[in-house]
Amino acid sequence: MRPPLAFGCAEHLRFFRILKRLAALTFITRTITVRVMAHLSSKVEYGLHCLLWLVDPREEPASSRDLAELQGISPTFVAKIFPKLEKARIVVAVGGVRGGYRLARPAGEISVLDVVDAIEGGKPLFECQEIRGRCAVFGDKPPSWSTNGVCAIHAVMLRAEQSMRAELARTSLQDIARTVGRKSPADFGREVRGWLSGRANARTEVRLASLGAPAEKRIAPRAIPKKRRTDK
């Protein structure tokens, strides 16, 4: 059974389509237009795509640069995302020339909401500007009925945000990886892992060359299992 890794993610794309529909809603008053803003940035999209390649715990760590260049996005931009993921204990850094990042816990235990909050810091979907109290007919003092309770528009957005967060909370990285793994070719994951391994091998070659190691000894170091101790 091949690892459920792939380049895209169906649930992720569906989620962003929902946000785009929300972003298209516009409410017009006498003096101002309020547009619902989708506050989730492209950093969330990039972060999720990168994390999908770390789902399989059997694979070597991957550097943020390699993950970025694999997908044609800015390495500098991605490098700013991973410290946030590390702080949230979603990934852990591994040192060394073949180092990089790996998931800090199983992919099934990391929800999409965990990733969103780690990157975006729990920003609300909608920020109410309390326009309801600015109507020109109110003058300088809006009547109490106009500002009592939660703004009706804000209430709709709060319910939408609660629904969105609930959906993100019950969807894990493992769920996304499985969905995409079913639609990708059988050899796609292997090709990508080979590409990442080739990058690590190239760094190892450069490092060993800088240390003056003979060419025949420039072999990528691998973990060697310790010999089991036997009683005499």
Residue frames as qw, qx, qy, qz and C-alpha x, y, z in Angstrom:
[[0.000, 0.888, 0.460, 0.000, 0.00, 0.00, 0.00],
 [0.455, 0.400, -0.017, 0.795, 1.55, 3.27, -1.11],
 [0.203, -0.366, -0.431, 0.799, 1.78, 6.26, 1.28],
 [0.173, 0.795, 0.578, 0.061, -1.17, 8.64, 0.90],
 [0.261, -0.569, 0.069, 0.776, 0.87, 11.57, -0.33],
 [0.464, 0.601, 0.511, 0.403, 0.08, 13.91, -3.18],
 [0.324, 0.138, 0.058, 0.934, 0.60, 17.41, -4.50],
 [0.283, -0.394, -0.189, -0.854, -2.90, 18.82, -4.09],
 [0.009, -0.166, -0.857, 0.487, -5.69, 18.43, -1.56],
 [0.146, -0.483, -0.696, -0.511, -9.41, 18.19, -2.29],
 [0.355, -0.733, -0.542, 0.206, -10.77, 19.25, 1.10],
 [0.365, -0.435, -0.005, 0.823, -8.34, 22.14, 1.18],
 [0.066, 0.111, 0.489, 0.863, -9.49, 23.36, -2.25],
 [0.253, -0.617, -0.692, -0.276, -13.15, 22.99, -1.30],
 [0.404, -0.650, -0.390, 0.512, -12.52, 25.03, 1.84],
 [0.228, -0.310, 0.153, 0.910, -10.96, 27.89, -0.12],
 [0.055, -0.370, -0.647, -0.664, -13.87, 27.89, -2.59],
 [0.328, -0.721, -0.606, 0.080, -16.20, 28.45, 0.37],
 [0.360, -0.564, -0.132, 0.731, -14.07, 31.35, 1.53],
 [0.152, 0.020, 0.434, 0.888, -14.15, 32.89, -1.94],
 [0.182, -0.591, -0.674, -0.404, -17.94, 32.75, -1.93],
 [0.389, -0.734, -0.416, 0.370, -17.98, 34.48, 1.45],
 [0.355, -0.343, 0.122, 0.861, -15.56, 37.09, 0.18],
 [0.076, 0.300, 0.578, 0.755, -17.97, 37.94, -2.64],
 [0.210, -0.747, -0.630, 0.034, -20.73, 38.99, -0.23],
 [0.221, 0.183, -0.069, 0.955, -21.08, 42.76, -0.08],
 [0.156, -0.725, -0.635, 0.215, -23.34, 44.75, 2.23],
 [0.231, 0.381, 0.160, 0.881, -24.13, 48.35, 1.23],
 [0.160, -0.685, -0.526, 0.479, -25.30, 51.10, 3.57],
 [0.222, 0.948, 0.224, -0.037, -26.00, 54.77, 2.83],
 [0.011, -0.947, 0.311, 0.075, -22.41, 55.85, 3.31],
 [0.163, -0.609, 0.774, 0.055, -20.14, 52.82, 3.22],
 [0.867, 0.191, -0.385, -0.253, -19.64, 49.42, 1.68],
 [0.534, -0.528, 0.639, -0.167, -18.61, 46.52, 3.93],
 [0.732, 0.359, -0.543, -0.202, -16.93, 43.61, 2.20],
 [0.895, -0.386, 0.209, -0.075, -16.54, 40.26, 3.96],
 [0.257, 0.742, -0.619, -0.015, -12.85, 39.53, 3.95],
 [0.976, -0.067, -0.193, 0.068, -11.40, 36.06, 3.86],
 [0.254, -0.889, 0.373, -0.075, -8.62, 36.57, 6.37],
 [0.859, -0.212, 0.412, 0.218, -6.82, 33.33, 5.61],
 [0.166, 0.804, -0.412, -0.394, -3.77, 34.17, 3.54],
 [0.789, 0.450, -0.407, -0.103, -1.80, 32.19, 0.98],
 [0.021, -0.538, 0.781, -0.316, 0.52, 31.18, 3.84],
 [0.711, -0.070, 0.561, -0.418, -2.13, 28.68, 4.95],
 [0.865, 0.453, -0.043, -0.212, -2.33, 27.21, 1.46],
 [0.459, 0.645, -0.593, 0.148, 1.45, 26.93, 1.14],
 [0.294, -0.453, 0.736, -0.408, 1.81, 25.49, 4.62],
 [0.838, 0.061, 0.400, -0.366, -0.78, 22.77, 4.02],
 [0.806, 0.538, -0.231, -0.084, 0.78, 21.75, 0.72],
 [0.235, 0.629, -0.690, 0.271, 4.23, 21.48, 2.31],
 [0.501, -0.327, 0.662, -0.452, 2.95, 19.50, 5.29],
 [0.920, 0.201, 0.044, -0.334, 1.40, 16.87, 3.01],
 [0.705, 0.500, -0.487, 0.123, 4.90, 15.75, 2.04],
 [0.005, 0.458, -0.736, 0.499, 5.77, 15.13, 5.69],
 [0.802, -0.226, 0.028, -0.553, 2.82, 12.82, 6.41],
 [0.939, 0.064, -0.335, 0.046, 4.77, 9.57, 6.00],
 [0.514, -0.803, 0.300, -0.035, 6.92, 9.15, 9.16],
 [0.907, -0.061, 0.290, 0.299, 9.20, 6.69, 7.36],
 [0.575, 0.700, 0.076, 0.418, 10.62, 9.34, 5.06],
 [0.543, -0.044, -0.196, 0.816, 13.65, 11.54, 5.69],
 [0.043, -0.745, -0.292, 0.599, 13.14, 15.10, 6.94],
 [0.463, 0.593, 0.390, 0.531, 12.65, 17.71, 4.22],
 [0.278, -0.241, -0.130, 0.921, 14.00, 21.24, 4.26],
 [0.267, 0.732, 0.391, -0.490, 11.67, 24.19, 3.82],
 [0.120, 0.603, -0.446, -0.651, 13.66, 25.24, 0.75],
 [0.049, -0.056, 0.936, 0.345, 13.27, 21.86, -0.90],
 [0.199, 0.528, 0.797, -0.217, 9.55, 21.77, -0.11],
 [0.211, 0.749, 0.099, -0.621, 9.13, 25.25, -1.56],
 [0.131, 0.512, -0.611, -0.590, 11.10, 24.62, -4.75],
 [0.218, 0.140, 0.961, 0.098, 9.34, 21.28, -5.22],
 [0.201, 0.672, 0.701, -0.129, 6.08, 23.20, -5.57],
 [0.337, 0.493, 0.322, 0.735, 7.31, 26.32, -7.34],
 [0.279, -0.914, -0.250, -0.156, 6.81, 28.75, -4.47],
 [0.149, 0.819, -0.351, 0.428, 9.12, 31.22, -2.75],
 [0.715, -0.073, -0.581, 0.383, 11.63, 29.53, -0.40],
 [0.121, 0.209, -0.365, 0.899, 11.93, 32.78, 1.58],
 [0.558, -0.302, -0.088, -0.768, 8.17, 32.91, 2.07],
 [0.861, -0.197, -0.449, -0.131, 7.95, 29.27, 3.15],
 [0.540, 0.131, -0.565, 0.610, 10.93, 29.70, 5.50],
 [0.180, -0.279, 0.300, -0.894, 8.82, 32.19, 7.49],
 [0.756, -0.243, -0.253, -0.553, 5.96, 29.69, 7.84],
 [0.783, -0.015, -0.612, 0.115, 7.81, 26.75, 9.35],
 [0.190, 0.181, -0.607, 0.750, 8.97, 28.47, 12.55],
 [0.534, -0.181, 0.137, -0.814, 5.29, 29.14, 13.32],
 [0.871, -0.035, -0.393, -0.291, 4.46, 25.48, 12.71],
 [0.587, 0.148, -0.665, 0.437, 7.37, 24.45, 14.90],
 [0.117, -0.243, 0.450, -0.851, 6.27, 26.77, 17.70],
 [0.727, -0.110, 0.027, -0.678, 2.80, 25.18, 17.55],
 [0.440, -0.278, 0.849, -0.092, 4.41, 21.72, 17.79],
 [0.826, 0.443, 0.112, -0.331, 3.14, 20.69, 14.39],
 [0.805, 0.474, -0.284, 0.214, 6.64, 20.08, 13.03],
 [0.661, -0.673, 0.212, 0.255, 10.02, 19.49, 14.60],
 [0.381, 0.831, -0.400, -0.066, 13.37, 20.56, 13.15],
 [0.948, -0.143, 0.161, 0.235, 16.09, 17.98, 12.51],
 [0.103, -0.867, 0.372, 0.315, 19.71, 19.18, 12.27],
 [0.635, -0.187, 0.653, 0.368, 22.49, 18.08, 9.98],
 [0.038, 0.319, -0.552, -0.769, 23.25, 18.28, 6.27],
 [0.218, -0.230, -0.851, -0.419, 20.34, 15.92, 5.59],
 [0.002, -0.367, -0.685, 0.630, 18.14, 17.65, 8.14],
 [0.190, -0.306, -0.444, -0.821, 14.95, 19.60, 7.72],
 [0.494, -0.147, 0.350, -0.782, 11.48, 19.18, 9.16],
 [0.300, -0.172, -0.922, -0.172, 9.25, 16.27, 10.04],
 [0.524, -0.584, -0.300, -0.543, 5.85, 16.14, 11.71],
 [0.110, -0.442, 0.649, -0.609, 5.99, 16.43, 15.49],
 [0.519, 0.033, 0.736, -0.434, 3.09, 13.98, 15.89],
 [0.363, 0.247, 0.855, 0.275, 1.08, 11.62, 13.68],
 [0.070, -0.102, -0.399, -0.909, -0.72, 13.29, 10.79],
 [0.359, -0.505, -0.732, -0.284, -4.04, 11.95, 12.04],
 [0.418, -0.618, -0.484, 0.458, -3.62, 14.01, 15.20],
 [0.180, -0.292, 0.089, 0.935, -2.99, 17.31, 13.37],
 [0.342, 0.713, 0.601, -0.117, -6.14, 19.06, 12.23],
 [0.377, 0.559, 0.286, 0.681, -6.36, 21.65, 9.48],
 [0.282, -0.916, -0.166, -0.231, -7.54, 24.07, 12.17],
 [0.724, -0.539, 0.083, 0.421, -4.28, 23.46, 14.06],
 [0.582, 0.144, 0.312, 0.738, -2.37, 24.56, 10.98],
 [0.065, 0.776, 0.338, 0.528, -4.62, 27.58, 10.32],
 [0.462, -0.880, -0.104, -0.031, -4.33, 28.84, 13.89],
 [0.745, -0.351, 0.151, 0.547, -0.57, 28.23, 13.96],
 [0.471, 0.257, 0.339, 0.773, -0.02, 30.29, 10.82],
 [0.037, -0.658, -0.332, -0.675, -2.71, 32.95, 11.15],
 [0.136, 0.099, -0.554, 0.815, -2.82, 33.28, 14.93],
 [0.022, -0.505, -0.820, 0.269, -6.57, 32.75, 15.32],
 [0.097, 0.124, -0.099, -0.982, -7.68, 35.86, 13.41],
 [0.492, 0.432, 0.602, -0.458, -11.46, 36.20, 13.04],
 [0.435, 0.377, 0.678, 0.457, -13.03, 35.69, 9.63],
 [0.043, 0.748, 0.386, 0.538, -14.94, 38.97, 9.90],
 [0.308, -0.206, -0.391, 0.842, -14.31, 42.18, 11.81],
 [0.006, -0.801, -0.585, -0.125, -17.52, 44.11, 12.49],
 [0.290, 0.215, -0.045, 0.932, -17.18, 47.89, 12.16],
 [0.029, -0.555, -0.647, 0.523, -20.52, 48.62, 13.93],
 [0.044, 0.137, 0.407, 0.902, -21.83, 50.53, 10.93],
 [0.212, -0.597, -0.751, -0.183, -25.39, 50.04, 12.16],
 [0.301, -0.733, -0.391, 0.468, -24.97, 52.99, 14.55],
 [0.300, -0.271, 0.228, 0.886, -23.70, 55.41, 11.91],
 [0.227, 0.628, 0.671, 0.323, -26.94, 56.02, 10.01],
 [0.164, 0.265, 0.057, 0.949, -27.28, 59.69, 9.04],
 [0.420, -0.596, -0.377, -0.571, -30.84, 59.95, 10.41],
 [0.700, -0.485, -0.450, 0.270, -29.56, 59.13, 13.90],
 [0.049, -0.948, 0.150, -0.275, -27.45, 62.27, 14.09],
 [0.159, 0.621, -0.671, 0.373, -24.76, 62.14, 16.76],
 [0.369, -0.223, 0.766, -0.477, -26.63, 59.76, 19.05],
 [0.451, -0.023, -0.786, -0.422, -27.94, 56.46, 17.66],
 [0.725, -0.372, 0.075, -0.575, -30.98, 55.04, 19.49],
 [0.430, -0.423, 0.776, -0.187, -30.31, 52.12, 21.80],
 [0.864, 0.227, 0.384, -0.232, -32.40, 49.71, 19.70],
 [0.650, 0.713, -0.247, -0.088, -30.03, 50.18, 16.76],
 [0.306, 0.608, -0.695, 0.232, -26.97, 48.93, 18.65],
 [0.707, -0.363, 0.458, -0.398, -28.50, 46.47, 21.13],
 [0.922, 0.002, 0.386, -0.015, -27.10, 42.95, 21.02],
 [0.508, -0.228, 0.603, 0.571, -24.85, 41.54, 18.33],
 [0.321, 0.484, -0.319, -0.749, -25.03, 43.13, 14.90],
 [0.862, 0.263, 0.305, -0.308, -27.25, 40.96, 12.65],
 [0.674, 0.649, -0.351, -0.019, -24.58, 40.83, 9.95],
 [0.009, -0.600, 0.749, -0.280, -21.90, 40.04, 12.49],
 [0.708, -0.137, 0.577, -0.383, -24.07, 37.23, 13.89],
 [0.887, 0.431, -0.007, -0.165, -24.27, 35.60, 10.45],
 [0.471, 0.681, -0.533, 0.174, -20.51, 35.79, 10.10],
 [0.337, -0.487, 0.713, -0.375, -19.96, 34.35, 13.57],
 [0.866, 0.067, 0.405, -0.284, -22.14, 31.36, 12.72],
 [0.779, 0.593, -0.203, -0.013, -20.28, 30.92, 9.43],
 [0.164, 0.686, -0.654, 0.273, -16.95, 31.07, 11.22],
 [0.601, -0.313, 0.639, -0.364, -18.06, 28.53, 13.83],
 [0.920, 0.289, 0.195, -0.178, -19.15, 26.14, 11.08],
 [0.592, 0.700, -0.383, 0.111, -15.90, 26.64, 9.22],
 [0.099, -0.621, 0.703, -0.331, -13.75, 26.05, 12.31],
 [0.790, -0.123, 0.508, -0.320, -15.73, 22.93, 13.17],
 [0.887, 0.458, -0.015, -0.058, -15.11, 21.52, 9.68],
 [0.394, 0.718, -0.518, 0.248, -11.40, 22.34, 9.84],
 [0.406, -0.525, 0.643, -0.383, -11.14, 20.82, 13.31],
 [0.854, -0.012, 0.474, -0.215, -12.55, 17.46, 12.21],
 [0.818, 0.565, -0.084, 0.074, -10.36, 17.24, 9.09],
 [0.647, -0.604, 0.340, 0.318, -6.79, 16.05, 9.66],
 [0.121, 0.678, -0.596, -0.412, -3.69, 16.13, 7.49],
 [0.306, -0.087, 0.943, 0.102, -4.06, 12.36, 7.20],
 [0.505, 0.574, 0.579, -0.281, -7.60, 12.78, 5.83],
 [0.362, 0.824, -0.165, -0.403, -6.39, 15.17, 3.14],
 [0.058, -0.535, 0.797, 0.273, -3.42, 12.98, 2.23],
 [0.444, 0.139, 0.884, -0.036, -5.64, 9.91, 1.86],
 [0.512, 0.708, 0.342, -0.346, -8.08, 11.76, -0.36],
 [0.325, 0.807, -0.371, -0.326, -5.37, 12.93, -2.73],
 [0.277, -0.398, 0.864, 0.134, -3.45, 9.67, -2.55],
 [0.611, 0.316, 0.714, -0.131, -6.45, 7.88, -4.07],
 [0.551, 0.796, 0.189, -0.166, -6.43, 10.11, -7.16],
 [0.047, 0.820, -0.513, -0.251, -2.68, 10.45, -7.81],
 [0.800, 0.371, -0.465, -0.079, -0.72, 7.96, -9.97],
 [0.918, -0.370, -0.097, 0.102, 0.94, 5.12, -8.07],
 [0.767, 0.083, -0.065, 0.633, 4.45, 6.31, -8.94],
 [0.069, 0.857, 0.056, 0.508, 3.93, 10.03, -8.22],
 [0.594, -0.789, 0.127, -0.088, 4.80, 9.87, -4.54],
 [0.877, -0.168, 0.203, 0.401, 7.88, 7.78, -5.33],
 [0.534, 0.574, 0.133, 0.606, 9.07, 10.31, -7.91],
 [0.168, -0.894, 0.044, -0.413, 8.70, 13.19, -5.46],
 [0.768, -0.609, 0.180, 0.081, 10.48, 11.31, -2.69],
 [0.823, 0.136, 0.185, 0.519, 13.29, 10.58, -5.15],
 [0.270, 0.776, 0.059, 0.567, 13.50, 14.27, -6.00],
 [0.449, -0.849, 0.130, -0.248, 13.73, 15.26, -2.33],
 [0.881, -0.341, 0.211, 0.250, 16.31, 12.54, -1.66],
 [0.696, 0.439, 0.128, 0.553, 18.36, 13.74, -4.63],
 [0.005, -0.884, 0.066, -0.462, 18.46, 17.22, -3.18],
 [0.686, -0.689, 0.227, -0.061, 19.66, 15.89, 0.18],
 [0.902, 0.011, 0.205, 0.380, 22.30, 13.78, -1.58],
 [0.470, 0.695, 0.040, 0.543, 23.54, 16.84, -3.47],
 [0.289, -0.881, 0.181, -0.327, 23.94, 18.80, -0.22],
 [0.859, -0.431, 0.253, 0.115, 25.82, 15.89, 1.31],
 [0.803, 0.343, 0.142, 0.465, 28.13, 15.76, -1.71],
 [0.191, 0.832, -0.074, 0.515, 28.90, 19.45, -1.44],
 [0.562, -0.773, 0.209, -0.206, 29.50, 19.20, 2.29],
 [0.909, -0.225, 0.251, 0.244, 31.86, 16.25, 2.02],
 [0.657, 0.548, 0.080, 0.512, 33.72, 17.90, -0.85],
 [0.056, -0.893, 0.141, -0.423, 34.26, 21.00, 1.28],
 [0.704, -0.627, 0.324, -0.071, 35.79, 18.78, 3.95],
 [0.147, 0.661, -0.711, -0.189, 38.18, 17.26, 1.43],
 [0.747, -0.055, 0.643, -0.163, 36.68, 13.77, 1.42],
 [0.123, -0.190, 0.811, 0.540, 37.70, 11.56, -1.56],
 [0.525, 0.089, -0.321, -0.783, 35.00, 11.22, -4.21],
 [0.542, -0.051, -0.822, -0.166, 34.57, 7.50, -3.57],
 [0.252, -0.238, -0.771, 0.534, 33.72, 8.21, 0.06],
 [0.240, 0.037, 0.081, -0.967, 31.11, 10.87, -0.65],
 [0.307, -0.329, -0.857, -0.251, 28.17, 8.67, 0.15],
 [0.421, -0.544, -0.053, -0.724, 25.09, 10.07, 1.79],
 [0.016, 0.199, -0.847, 0.492, 25.23, 9.05, 5.46],
 [0.659, -0.335, -0.471, -0.481, 22.48, 6.77, 6.66],
 [0.568, -0.530, 0.436, -0.453, 21.55, 5.73, 10.15],
 [0.522, 0.234, -0.820, 0.007, 23.22, 2.42, 10.98],
 [0.779, -0.503, -0.151, -0.342, 21.33, 0.26, 13.44],
 [0.214, -0.647, 0.674, -0.284, 23.29, -0.61, 16.54],
 [0.544, 0.117, -0.830, -0.044, 24.36, -4.19, 16.97],
 [0.753, -0.533, -0.133, -0.362, 22.39, -6.04, 19.57],
 [0.109, -0.617, 0.707, -0.327, 24.45, -6.77, 22.64],
 [0.865, -0.060, -0.470, -0.164, 24.93, -10.47, 23.35],
 [0.671, -0.657, 0.311, -0.147, 25.82, -12.14, 26.61],
 [0.283, 0.589, -0.757, 0.012, 29.22, -13.82, 26.79]]
